[in-house]
Amino acid sequence: VMFLTDGYIGNEDQILAEIRQKIGDARLFSFGVGSSVNRYLLENMAAEGRGAVRYVRTDEDATAPVRLFYDQVRNPLLTDIAIDWGGLAVTDVFPRRIPDLFAGQPLLVTGRYARGGDGHVKVRGRIGSEDVVLPVDVSLPDHETRNSVMRSLWARQAIEEQMRGVNRGADPAIKTRVIDLSVRHRVLSEYTAF
């Protein structure tokens, strides 16, 4: 499904609820044109639909970006992605529903682990109609100080996932969890500031 808009659309909660209810195995791609589009809605529509989002400003020629976007979404590199962590103690993986992988568009999946170790991770998915398994040897250190930014990346995705829960009418404890994640990992959220 391709959703194209050039204006600001409200009632995000109802739209996202309808998408969650009806999306099934379909993919949803959103495309915003101009400076007044609802980026929050378009990004969350694409996240719920395991698709992609793209924006074009009013001062740029839309021909090339539309063609590129169409080529990307028409030929995903890997779909229906799942990760088998091969016995590694990996938890809290975000996004919970991994989107498809498209050419020229990074796919970020974050998680936490309780203890270090070596493992043979298997990334499963589909290329066209063929099931594939991509083996990846992974070595998780017991303690890593060089890549402290990874905590922030994970926390941002965890907060985004929690905030999507707010839109789903989930329990009010989500606000407390978001504030805790934000303060503990020093990342901003809708409920926290400097």
C-alpha positions in Angstrom: 0.0 0.0 0.0 1.3 3.4 -0.9 0.1 6.4 1.1 0.9 9.9 -0.4 0.0 13.2 1.2 0.9 16.8 0.9 -0.8 18.1 4.0 -1.0 17.7 7.7 -3.3 14.9 8.8 -4.5 14.6 12.4 -6.3 11.8 14.3 -3.1 9.7 14.3 -4.3 7.3 16.9 -7.3 6.2 14.8 -5.3 5.9 11.6 -2.6 3.8 13.2 -5.2 1.6 15.0 -6.8 0.9 11.6 -3.5 0.1 10.1 -2.6 -2.3 12.9 -6.0 -4.0 12.6 -6.0 -4.4 8.9 -2.4 -4.6 7.6 -1.9 -8.3 7.9 1.0 -9.4 5.7 0.8 -6.3 3.5 3.4 -3.6 3.5 2.7 0.1 3.8 4.9 2.9 2.3 4.3 6.5 3.1 5.4 9.5 1.0 5.1 13.1 2.2 5.4 16.1 -0.2 6.0 19.6 1.2 6.9 21.1 4.5 3.5 20.6 6.3 3.2 16.9 6.4 2.7 15.0 9.6 6.1 13.3 9.9 5.1 11.5 13.1 2.1 9.9 11.4 4.0 9.0 8.2 6.9 7.4 10.0 4.7 5.4 12.3 2.5 4.3 9.4 5.6 2.9 7.7 6.8 1.3 10.9 3.4 -0.4 11.5 3.4 -1.5 7.9 7.0 -2.7 7.8 7.6 -0.4 4.9 9.5 2.8 4.3 8.9 6.5 4.3 10.3 9.3 2.1 9.8 13.1 2.0 10.2 15.6 -0.9 10.3 19.3 -0.3 8.1 21.6 -2.4 11.3 23.3 -3.8 12.7 20.1 -5.3 11.8 18.1 -8.4 9.9 15.0 -7.3 10.6 12.9 -10.4 13.9 11.4 -9.2 13.0 10.8 -5.6 9.7 9.2 -6.6 11.5 7.0 -9.1 14.1 6.0 -6.6 11.5 5.3 -3.9 9.5 3.2 -6.3 12.5 1.2 -7.4 13.5 0.6 -3.7 10.1 -0.6 -2.6 9.4 -2.6 -5.7 12.5 -4.8 -5.1 13.2 -5.3 -1.4 16.5 -7.0 -0.7 15.2 -9.1 2.2 11.6 -9.5 3.5 10.0 -11.3 6.5 13.2 -10.9 8.5 13.7 -12.8 11.8 16.8 -13.2 13.9 17.8 -16.4 15.6 20.4 -15.4 18.2 21.9 -18.8 18.4 21.8 -19.2 22.2 23.1 -15.8 22.9 21.3 -14.1 25.8 19.8 -11.3 23.7 16.6 -9.6 24.9 14.6 -6.4 24.4 15.1 -6.4 20.6 13.7 -3.4 18.8 11.8 -3.0 16.5 9.7 -5.9 17.6 8.4 -6.3 14.0 11.5 -6.0 11.9 10.8 -4.1 8.6 12.0 -5.3 5.2 15.4 -4.4 4.0 15.6 -2.0 1.0 18.6 -1.0 -1.2 20.2 2.2 0.0 18.2 2.3 3.3 19.8 1.1 6.5 18.0 -1.3 8.8 18.8 -0.8 12.5 17.9 -3.6 14.9 19.0 -3.2 18.5 18.9 -5.4 21.6 20.5 -6.0 24.9 22.4 -8.9 26.2 23.0 -10.2 29.8 26.4 -11.7 29.3 29.1 -11.9 26.7 29.7 -14.9 24.5 30.3 -16.2 21.0 27.5 -17.4 18.8 26.3 -18.2 15.4 23.4 -15.8 14.7 21.1 -16.7 11.8 19.3 -13.9 10.0 16.3 -15.5 8.2 14.2 -13.9 5.5 13.0 -14.2 2.0 14.6 -13.0 -1.3 11.7 -12.9 -3.7 10.0 -16.3 -3.1 13.1 -18.0 -1.8 13.7 -18.6 2.0 17.3 -17.7 2.9 19.4 -18.0 6.0 22.4 -15.6 6.4 24.8 -16.9 9.1 26.7 -14.3 11.1 29.4 -15.2 13.7 29.0 -12.8 16.6 31.3 -12.2 19.6 29.7 -10.2 22.4 32.1 -8.8 25.0 31.4 -9.1 28.7 31.9 -5.3 29.0 32.3 -2.8 26.2 33.3 0.8 26.9 34.4 1.9 23.4 30.9 1.9 21.9 28.9 3.8 24.6 26.6 5.3 21.9 25.0 1.9 21.4 23.2 2.3 24.7 21.6 5.5 23.4 20.6 3.9 20.1 19.0 1.0 21.9 17.2 3.4 24.4 15.9 5.6 21.5 14.3 2.5 19.9 13.0 1.2 23.2 11.3 4.6 23.8 9.9 4.7 20.3 8.4 1.2 20.8 6.9 2.3 24.2 5.5 5.4 22.7 3.7 3.4 20.0 2.2 1.5 22.9 0.8 4.9 24.2 -0.9 5.4 20.9 -2.4 1.9 21.3 -4.2 3.0 24.4 -1.9 0.9 26.6 -1.5 1.2 30.3 -0.4 4.5 31.9 2.7 2.8 33.3 4.3 3.3 29.9 4.9 7.0 30.7 6.8 5.9 33.8 8.9 3.4 31.7 9.6 6.1 29.1 10.8 8.6 31.7 13.0 5.9 33.3 14.6 4.9 30.0 15.1 8.6 29.1 16.7 9.6 32.3 18.8 6.4 32.8 20.2 6.5 29.2 20.3 10.2 28.8 18.1 10.5 25.7 15.2 12.9 25.3 11.6 11.8 25.1 8.2 13.4 24.8 8.1 13.4 28.6 11.6 14.6 29.4 13.8 17.6 28.6 17.2 18.8 29.4 
